[in-house]
Amino acid sequence: SSGEAQRHVGSTDANLSSSRSHTIFRMKIESRKRDGNGLNVRSRVSTLSLVDLAGSESAKLSNTSGDRQVEGSFINKSLLTLSHIIYKLTEDVKINRGDGVLDPVKQHLPFRDSKLTRLLQPSLGGNAQVAIICTISPAIANFEETKNTLKFASRAKKMKNVAKVNTVIDQNSLLRKYR
Protein backbone atom coordinates (compact mmCIF):
# COMPACT_ATOMS: atom_id res chain seq x y z
CA SER A 1 0.00 0.00 0.00
CA SER A 2 1.04 3.62 -0.39
CA GLY A 3 1.14 4.09 3.39
CA GLU A 4 3.53 1.19 3.82
CA ALA A 5 5.79 2.75 1.18
CA GLN A 6 6.07 5.86 3.40
CA ARG A 7 7.11 3.81 6.44
CA HIS A 8 10.78 4.09 7.36
CA VAL A 9 12.71 1.07 8.60
CA GLY A 10 16.39 0.97 9.47
CA SER A 11 18.94 -1.22 11.16
CA THR A 12 20.36 -0.50 14.61
CA ASP A 13 22.37 -2.65 17.02
CA ALA A 14 19.19 -3.17 19.05
CA ASN A 15 16.94 -4.17 16.13
CA LEU A 16 17.71 -5.23 12.55
CA SER A 17 14.44 -3.83 11.18
CA SER A 18 13.76 -0.97 13.54
CA SER A 19 10.72 1.15 12.72
CA ARG A 20 11.95 4.70 12.21
CA SER A 21 8.53 6.33 12.15
CA HIS A 22 5.06 6.16 13.64
CA THR A 23 2.25 4.92 11.39
CA ILE A 24 -1.30 6.29 11.56
CA PHE A 25 -4.14 4.79 9.54
CA ARG A 26 -7.30 6.89 9.75
CA MET A 27 -10.66 5.93 8.28
CA LYS A 28 -13.73 8.17 8.35
CA ILE A 29 -17.03 6.28 8.48
CA GLU A 30 -20.31 8.02 7.69
CA SER A 31 -23.80 6.54 7.87
CA ARG A 32 -26.90 8.37 6.69
CA LYS A 33 -30.45 7.92 7.85
CA ARG A 34 -33.09 8.66 5.25
CA ASP A 35 -36.72 9.66 5.69
CA GLY A 36 -39.66 7.97 3.94
CA ASN A 37 -39.01 9.97 0.74
CA GLY A 38 -35.42 8.74 0.45
CA LEU A 39 -33.98 12.11 1.46
CA ASN A 40 -31.07 12.32 3.88
CA VAL A 41 -32.27 13.29 7.34
CA ARG A 42 -29.13 12.98 9.43
CA SER A 43 -25.64 11.58 9.29
CA ARG A 44 -23.44 9.95 11.86
CA VAL A 45 -19.74 10.38 11.42
CA SER A 46 -17.03 8.36 13.16
CA THR A 47 -13.30 8.18 12.74
CA LEU A 48 -11.30 5.02 13.29
CA SER A 49 -7.62 5.66 13.93
CA LEU A 50 -5.15 2.79 14.09
CA VAL A 51 -1.78 3.93 15.35
CA ASP A 52 1.49 1.99 15.39
CA LEU A 53 4.02 3.88 17.48
CA ALA A 54 7.72 3.35 16.92
CA GLY A 55 9.35 2.27 20.16
CA SER A 56 11.46 4.60 22.25
CA GLU A 57 15.16 4.31 21.67
CA SER A 58 18.23 4.54 23.75
CA ALA A 59 21.07 5.85 21.59
CA LYS A 60 23.47 3.98 23.87
CA LEU A 61 21.75 0.58 23.45
CA SER A 62 21.06 0.92 19.73
CA ASN A 63 24.55 2.35 19.09
CA THR A 64 23.26 4.85 16.54
CA SER A 65 24.85 7.92 15.06
CA GLY A 66 24.10 10.41 12.32
CA ASP A 67 20.67 10.09 10.65
CA ARG A 68 19.61 7.11 12.80
CA GLN A 69 20.36 9.05 15.98
CA VAL A 70 18.39 12.07 14.72
CA GLU A 71 15.44 9.81 13.81
CA GLY A 72 15.61 8.25 17.27
CA SER A 73 15.55 11.65 18.95
CA PHE A 74 12.44 12.68 16.95
CA ILE A 75 10.73 9.41 17.88
CA ASN A 76 11.60 9.91 21.56
CA LYS A 77 10.44 13.55 21.50
CA SER A 78 7.02 12.64 20.07
CA LEU A 79 6.60 9.76 22.54
CA LEU A 80 7.59 12.05 25.42
CA THR A 81 5.03 14.64 24.30
CA LEU A 82 2.34 11.95 24.05
CA SER A 83 3.23 10.70 27.54
CA HIS A 84 3.14 14.25 28.88
CA ILE A 85 -0.33 14.87 27.43
CA ILE A 86 -1.67 11.58 28.79
CA TYR A 87 -0.18 12.47 32.18
CA LYS A 88 -1.94 15.84 32.14
CA LEU A 89 -5.23 14.22 31.06
CA THR A 90 -5.11 11.86 34.03
CA GLU A 91 -3.80 14.35 36.58
CA ASP A 92 -6.48 15.67 38.92
CA VAL A 93 -5.40 19.26 39.63
CA LYS A 94 -7.62 21.40 41.82
CA ILE A 95 -7.23 24.91 43.19
CA ASN A 96 -8.50 26.10 46.54
CA ARG A 97 -10.88 29.05 46.17
CA GLY A 98 -10.17 30.12 49.74
CA ASP A 99 -13.47 28.94 51.22
CA GLY A 100 -12.38 25.30 51.45
CA VAL A 101 -13.93 24.38 48.08
CA LEU A 102 -11.60 22.89 45.51
CA ASP A 103 -12.28 23.73 41.87
CA PRO A 104 -10.84 21.62 39.05
CA VAL A 105 -8.23 23.42 36.95
CA LYS A 106 -8.32 23.12 33.19
CA GLN A 107 -4.73 22.61 32.06
CA HIS A 108 -3.08 23.53 28.81
CA LEU A 109 -2.43 20.40 26.74
CA PRO A 110 0.55 20.89 24.38
CA PHE A 111 -0.86 18.97 21.38
CA ARG A 112 1.07 21.22 18.97
CA ASP A 113 4.44 20.21 20.41
CA SER A 114 4.60 17.20 18.09
CA LYS A 115 3.00 16.10 14.83
CA LEU A 116 1.98 12.82 16.47
CA THR A 117 -0.01 14.45 19.27
CA ARG A 118 -1.51 16.99 16.86
CA LEU A 119 -2.82 14.13 14.70
CA LEU A 120 -4.09 12.22 17.75
CA GLN A 121 -5.77 15.25 19.34
CA PRO A 122 -9.33 14.23 18.32
CA SER A 123 -8.79 10.80 19.88
CA LEU A 124 -7.29 12.18 23.08
CA GLY A 125 -9.64 15.14 23.40
CA GLY A 126 -12.39 13.33 25.28
CA ASN A 127 -15.03 12.38 22.70
CA ALA A 128 -13.51 9.02 21.78
CA GLN A 129 -13.15 5.43 22.78
CA VAL A 130 -9.50 4.49 23.07
CA ALA A 131 -7.86 1.08 23.26
CA ILE A 132 -4.11 0.77 23.66
CA ILE A 133 -2.01 -2.34 23.11
CA CYS A 134 1.54 -2.10 24.42
CA THR A 135 4.23 -4.61 23.56
CA ILE A 136 7.15 -5.26 25.84
CA SER A 137 10.26 -7.41 25.86
CA PRO A 138 11.14 -9.90 28.61
CA ALA A 139 14.86 -9.43 27.88
CA ILE A 140 16.82 -7.97 30.78
CA ALA A 141 18.62 -5.66 28.33
CA ASN A 142 15.24 -3.99 27.63
CA PHE A 143 14.25 -3.65 31.28
CA GLU A 144 14.19 0.15 31.30
CA GLU A 145 12.11 0.42 28.10
CA THR A 146 9.72 -2.27 29.36
CA LYS A 147 9.30 -0.48 32.70
CA ASN A 148 8.59 2.84 30.93
CA THR A 149 6.09 1.16 28.58
CA LEU A 150 4.23 -0.36 31.54
CA LYS A 151 4.18 3.02 33.32
CA PHE A 152 2.81 4.62 30.13
CA ALA A 153 0.13 1.89 29.83
CA SER A 154 -0.83 2.28 33.48
CA ARG A 155 -1.22 6.05 33.07
CA ALA A 156 -3.11 5.74 29.75
CA LYS A 157 -5.51 3.28 31.39
CA LYS A 158 -6.59 6.07 33.76
CA MET A 159 -7.74 8.34 30.91
CA LYS A 160 -11.45 9.10 31.11
CA ASN A 161 -12.96 9.82 27.72
CA VAL A 162 -16.70 10.14 27.21
CA ALA A 163 -17.69 9.15 23.70
CA LYS A 164 -20.98 10.50 22.45
CA VAL A 165 -22.79 10.08 19.16
CA ASN A 166 -22.07 12.89 16.71
CA THR A 167 -25.17 13.45 14.62
CA VAL A 168 -25.10 15.90 11.75
CA ILE A 169 -28.34 17.10 10.17
CA ASP A 170 -27.97 18.08 6.51
CA GLN A 171 -29.01 21.54 5.25
CA ASN A 172 -32.10 20.42 3.34
CA SER A 173 -33.48 18.59 6.37
CA LEU A 174 -32.94 21.64 8.55
CA LEU A 175 -34.75 23.85 6.04
CA ARG A 176 -37.71 21.40 5.85
CA LYS A 177 -37.80 21.19 9.65
CA TYR A 178 -38.07 24.97 10.15
CA ARG A 179 -40.49 25.78 7.28
N, C-alpha and C positions, 0 to 999 in steps of 0.2 A: 504494500500500500504506500501511498505518498507520504503518510505520516511516519511510517517505519523508515523511509528513505532519509527523513530529516533527523532521525535519532543518531546520536553520536556514541560510539563505542571505542574504547581504547584500552591498551594493555598497561597495567601497573604491576609492581611486585606483589601486591595484595590480591590482584584479580586479573586473569588473562583477558577477559572480555568485560571490563568495567564500563558500566553505563556512565556516560559523561554528560548526560542531560536528563531533565525530568520529562515525562511524556504525559500530555493531557489529551484525552479523547472526550469531546463534548458533543452530545446529541440533544437537539431540541425536539420535543414531542408535543404535538398540538392535536387536540381532539375537539370537534365541533358538534354541538347539539343543534338540531334543526327543528323548526316548528312543523305543524301539519302541512304547510304549503311548500316545504322543502327549502325554506330560507334559513340562513344561519341565525341562530338566536344568541348563542354564547359559545365562547371557546375556553378551553382549559389548556394552559401551557405549562409544561414541565421541562426541566433540563436535567439530563443525566450526565454527570461528569465522572469519568474513570481516570484516576491519576496514578501514575507509576513514578514514585520519587526515586531519584538516584540516591544511593546511600551516602552518609557523611564519610569524609575521608581524612585520615591522618596522613599528612605529607611524610611524616617519619616512617610509618608502617608501609605505605605504598611506594616509598622511595621515588617520588616524582620530582621533576624539575621542568622548567620552561612552560610550554603550553599546557601540559598535563597538570602542573601545579596551579596554574591560573584557573583552569577549569575546575579543579578541586576546591579552590577558594570561593568561586562563584556558587558552586553547589552548596558548600558549607554555609555561605552567607544567606542563601535563600532558605535553607533548612532552619537556620537560627532565627530568621525573621518569622517563619511559620510557627516555630516553637514559642517565640515571644508573643505572638498574637493569640495562640491557643492558651498560653499562660494568662494573659490579660482577660480573655473571655471567661476563664474559670475562676479568676481571682474575685473574691467578694469584698470590695472596698467600700467602706461607709465612712461618712463624715458626721461628727457630732455637731448638731445645730446649737448646742449650748443649753438646751432644756432637757437633756438626757435622751432625746430621740435621735436615732441614727438614720441618716438618709443615704441611700445608695448613690455612689458617684459613677457617672458615665465617663469612662476613660477613652482617651484617644487610641485608636487601633491603627498602627502604621502599615496599612495594606500597601501603600505606594512604595515602601522601602525595597520591594523585590517584585519582579515580574510574576513569579509564582504566586505570591499572596494576592497580588492584584487580580490575577485570573481566578483565584479561588474565593475571592471576596463574596460572591453571591452564595456560595456553599457554606461559608463560615459566618455569614451575616445574621443568621438566626432563623430564616424561613427556609429550612432545608432539613432533610434527613441525611445523616452522615454515618457511614460505616468505614472503619479503618482496619486494614489488615497489615500488621507489622511482621516482618521476617527478621529473625535473629540467627546468630551462629553460636553453636555450643563450644567452638574452639576457644581455648584460653587466650590465644593471641587477640581475639576480638572481644574480650571481656568488657572493655570500656565502651565500645560502640554498642554492644548488646545492652549494657546497663542504661546507657542514654536512650536507646530505642524503647526500652521498657518504661523508663520515666516519662518519655514523650507519650506513649500509649496510655499510661495511667492518667496523665493530665488530660489528654484528648477525650478520654472516656467520661470525664467530668463535665464536658461541654453540654450545655442545655439549649438545644435549638427547638423551636416550636414551628413545625411545618404546617402551613395552612393552604387550602386550595385557592389558587389564583384563577379567578374567573374573569374573562374579558368579554364584554358585550360589544358586538360590532355596531358601527354607526347607524346602519339602516334599522336595526332592531331598536336602538335608542330613539330614533326619530319616530318609528311607529308607536313606541310605548308612550311618548309624550305628545302625540297628536290629539 
